[in-house]
Amino acid sequence: MFSLKDFLKVLYVATVGLLVAVFAYPAIHEIGHFLAALTCGCTVAEIHVFPIAFIKCDIGSLGSYDKIFVGLSGMASPFLLSVPRVKNFRLWFPLFVMRGICFLSFLISGFSIILSWRGKIVQNEDIIQLLGICADGKPIIYAFVIVMTVLSFVIIAVDKPIKRFLAYLK
């Protein structure tokens, strides 16, 4: 029998998952670019989080490493914020969703790189844009994507999410 308590648990999971995916992840991603750009001395002309997240800043005068830092900070920021491990399900779940989105983001970037090698460019994908701006940073960018994909997968697996969901839904 499906009780009101069960319904509220499922509603919590669906609502938090949607809020993290639609608002929190894009906001943290763009704020990561924003803070990195400011750190490197860039002027940020525009930043949007909703409905379509993006940032406009002039990185033309930056060196290669600063461009890479600004470019990768968007993907790194949500990941770094999602790393803390907590026991309480209601605190853990938003972080888990963020980790999952980060993993998918790194995976998509990896596939986008592979597709670009075959001449198929994924438009508006951060890593592809970064490679276009800073081609001499390929080894760093490739290593970042590989390491972060593996690391995010391992962190998710170690967290035993299925076990945690089942315990929460009991």
Secondary structure, DSSP 8 states (H G I E B T S, - for coil): ---HHHHHHHHHHHHHHHHIIIIIHHHHHHHHHHHHHHHTT--EEEEE-SSS-EEEE--TTS-HHHHHHHHHHHHHHHHHHH----SSHHHHHHHHHHHHHHHHHHHHHHHHHHHHHTT---TT-HHHHHHHH-GGGHHHHHHHHHHHHHHHHHHHHHT-HHHHHHHHH-
